[in-house]
Amino acid sequence: MIFICVKWRVKPEYVDQWIDLTREFTEATRAEPGNLFFDWSRSIDNPDEFVLIEAFKEDAAEAHVTSEHFKRAQATFPAYLVETPLIRNVVMPGDHWDRLGEFEVSAS
């Protein structure tokens, strides 16, 4: 899978609206056949920063970045941002989350 992590620094006046502003893009991306997950979180250290963790099947990346919803996001999201988002992406084996064995939770 292609595993991607993106940090988005949102202008303070849009922070409280960010999830709504990205909702259509998020829902459309999650509906893509090759999407494995697409999850937003908010930084606890910087309330203006959102972190997006996403993954796609290896053959699905081109369809994602050429989709209409991706093109709309490219055209609209920069106006809400402080800076160009930071990204890391890697290709890794598997298509799922693994369990963190060092913090195993036993059934009660």
C-alpha atoms as a printed R data frame, in Angstrom:
    type eleno elety resid chain resno       x      y       z
1   ATOM     1    CA   MET     A     1   0.000  0.000   0.000
2   ATOM     2    CA   ILE     A     2   0.946  3.641  -0.346
3   ATOM     3    CA   PHE     A     3   0.926  5.117   3.168
4   ATOM     4    CA   ILE     A     4   0.727  8.911   3.376
5   ATOM     5    CA   CYS     A     5   0.904 11.359   6.263
6   ATOM     6    CA   VAL     A     6   0.211 15.044   5.614
7   ATOM     7    CA   LYS     A     7   0.442 17.966   8.059
8   ATOM     8    CA   TRP     A     8  -1.915 20.842   7.245
9   ATOM     9    CA   ARG     A     9  -1.395 24.230   8.979
10  ATOM    10    CA   VAL     A    10  -4.742 25.980   8.762
11  ATOM    11    CA   LYS     A    11  -5.204 29.746   9.087
12  ATOM    12    CA   PRO     A    12  -6.602 30.491  12.573
13  ATOM    13    CA   GLU     A    13  -9.838 31.949  11.222
14  ATOM    14    CA   TYR     A    14 -10.636 28.636   9.448
15  ATOM    15    CA   VAL     A    15  -9.528 26.131  12.095
16  ATOM    16    CA   ASP     A    16 -12.990 25.589  13.564
17  ATOM    17    CA   GLN     A    17 -14.432 25.055  10.070
18  ATOM    18    CA   TRP     A    18 -11.662 22.812   8.670
19  ATOM    19    CA   ILE     A    19 -13.446 19.480   9.120
20  ATOM    20    CA   ASP     A    20 -16.549 20.868   7.417
21  ATOM    21    CA   LEU     A    21 -14.478 22.503   4.669
22  ATOM    22    CA   THR     A    22 -12.816 19.158   3.903
23  ATOM    23    CA   ARG     A    23 -15.875 16.928   4.423
24  ATOM    24    CA   GLU     A    24 -16.840 16.531   0.744
25  ATOM    25    CA   PHE     A    25 -13.230 15.761  -0.207
26  ATOM    26    CA   THR     A    26 -12.891 13.319   2.681
27  ATOM    27    CA   GLU     A    27 -16.113 11.460   1.873
28  ATOM    28    CA   ALA     A    28 -15.332 11.301  -1.856
29  ATOM    29    CA   THR     A    29 -11.819 10.001  -1.171
30  ATOM    30    CA   ARG     A    30 -13.070  7.368   1.269
31  ATOM    31    CA   ALA     A    31 -15.492  6.193  -1.439
32  ATOM    32    CA   GLU     A    32 -12.698  5.611  -3.973
33  ATOM    33    CA   PRO     A    33 -12.278  1.901  -4.776
34  ATOM    34    CA   GLY     A    34  -8.545  1.935  -3.942
35  ATOM    35    CA   ASN     A    35  -8.749  3.886  -0.686
36  ATOM    36    CA   LEU     A    36  -7.856  1.866   2.404
37  ATOM    37    CA   PHE     A    37  -8.273  4.630   4.993
38  ATOM    38    CA   PHE     A    38  -8.403  8.415   5.191
39  ATOM    39    CA   ASP     A    39  -8.380  9.797   8.746
40  ATOM    40    CA   TRP     A    40  -7.992 13.341  10.081
41  ATOM    41    CA   SER     A    41  -6.623 14.216  13.525
42  ATOM    42    CA   ARG     A    42  -5.848 17.498  15.216
43  ATOM    43    CA   SER     A    43  -2.480 18.195  16.801
44  ATOM    44    CA   ILE     A    44  -2.547 18.555  20.575
45  ATOM    45    CA   ASP     A    45   0.589 20.727  20.426
46  ATOM    46    CA   ASN     A    46  -0.563 23.087  17.665
47  ATOM    47    CA   PRO     A    47  -4.341 23.609  17.427
48  ATOM    48    CA   ASP     A    48  -3.916 25.099  13.926
49  ATOM    49    CA   GLU     A    49  -2.424 21.849  12.609
50  ATOM    50    CA   PHE     A    50  -4.370 18.873  11.297
51  ATOM    51    CA   VAL     A    51  -2.742 15.564  10.428
52  ATOM    52    CA   LEU     A    52  -4.134 13.371   7.676
53  ATOM    53    CA   ILE     A    53  -3.239  9.679   7.631
54  ATOM    54    CA   GLU     A    54  -4.255  7.978   4.407
55  ATOM    55    CA   ALA     A    55  -3.495  4.847   2.449
56  ATOM    56    CA   PHE     A    56  -4.284  3.550  -1.009
57  ATOM    57    CA   LYS     A    57  -3.766  0.333  -2.884
58  ATOM    58    CA   GLU     A    58  -0.634  0.812  -4.971
59  ATOM    59    CA   ASP     A    59  -2.539  0.963  -8.260
60  ATOM    60    CA   ALA     A    60  -5.032  3.573  -6.963
61  ATOM    61    CA   ALA     A    61  -2.840  6.637  -6.459
62  ATOM    62    CA   GLU     A    62  -3.173  7.987  -9.992
63  ATOM    63    CA   ALA     A    63  -6.973  7.731  -9.901
64  ATOM    64    CA   HIS     A    64  -6.967  9.663  -6.629
65  ATOM    65    CA   VAL     A    65  -4.801 12.570  -7.757
66  ATOM    66    CA   THR     A    66  -6.642 12.884 -11.089
67  ATOM    67    CA   SER     A    67 -10.141 12.747  -9.560
68  ATOM    68    CA   GLU     A    68 -12.483 15.731  -9.739
69  ATOM    69    CA   HIS     A    69 -12.682 16.019  -5.949
70  ATOM    70    CA   PHE     A    70  -8.876 16.114  -5.711
71  ATOM    71    CA   LYS     A    71  -8.713 18.844  -8.373
72  ATOM    72    CA   ARG     A    72 -11.363 20.874  -6.494
73  ATOM    73    CA   ALA     A    73  -9.369 20.501  -3.266
74  ATOM    74    CA   GLN     A    74  -6.203 21.666  -5.060
75  ATOM    75    CA   ALA     A    75  -8.060 24.754  -6.239
76  ATOM    76    CA   THR     A    76  -9.736 25.648  -2.933
77  ATOM    77    CA   PHE     A    77  -7.713 24.374   0.051
78  ATOM    78    CA   PRO     A    78  -4.633 26.638  -0.328
79  ATOM    79    CA   ALA     A    79  -6.733 29.717   0.537
80  ATOM    80    CA   TYR     A    80  -7.341 28.225   4.006
81  ATOM    81    CA   LEU     A    81  -3.713 27.304   4.708
82  ATOM    82    CA   VAL     A    82  -0.777 29.082   6.353
83  ATOM    83    CA   GLU     A    83   1.772 27.193   4.266
84  ATOM    84    CA   THR     A    84   2.173 24.353   1.793
85  ATOM    85    CA   PRO     A    85   1.308 21.088   3.592
86  ATOM    86    CA   LEU     A    86   4.147 18.789   4.647
87  ATOM    87    CA   ILE     A    87   3.977 15.198   3.408
88  ATOM    88    CA   ARG     A    88   5.649 11.837   3.891
89  ATOM    89    CA   ASN     A    89   4.682  8.851   1.825
90  ATOM    90    CA   VAL     A    90   6.047  5.359   1.586
91  ATOM    91    CA   VAL     A    91   5.147  2.148  -0.142
92  ATOM    92    CA   MET     A    92   4.853 -0.682   2.347
93  ATOM    93    CA   PRO     A    93   3.660 -4.270   2.310
94  ATOM    94    CA   GLY     A    94   0.151 -5.139   3.441
95  ATOM    95    CA   ASP     A    95  -3.101 -3.210   3.349
96  ATOM    96    CA   HIS     A    96  -4.084 -3.010   7.001
97  ATOM    97    CA   TRP     A    97  -3.153 -1.753  10.454
98  ATOM    98    CA   ASP     A    98  -1.123 -4.103  12.657
99  ATOM    99    CA   ARG     A    99  -1.639 -4.451  16.404
100 ATOM   100    CA   LEU     A   100   0.879 -2.788  18.731
101 ATOM   101    CA   GLY     A   101   2.013 -5.848  20.655
102 ATOM   102    CA   GLU     A   102   3.948 -3.839  23.217
103 ATOM   103    CA   PHE     A   103   0.608 -2.499  24.518
104 ATOM   104    CA   GLU     A   104  -1.477 -5.667  24.246
105 ATOM   105    CA   VAL     A   105  -4.886 -5.355  25.838
106 ATOM   106    CA   SER     A   106  -6.255 -8.530  27.370
107 ATOM   107    CA   ALA     A   107  -9.957 -9.326  27.146
108 ATOM   108    CA   SER     A   108 -11.776 -9.015  30.470
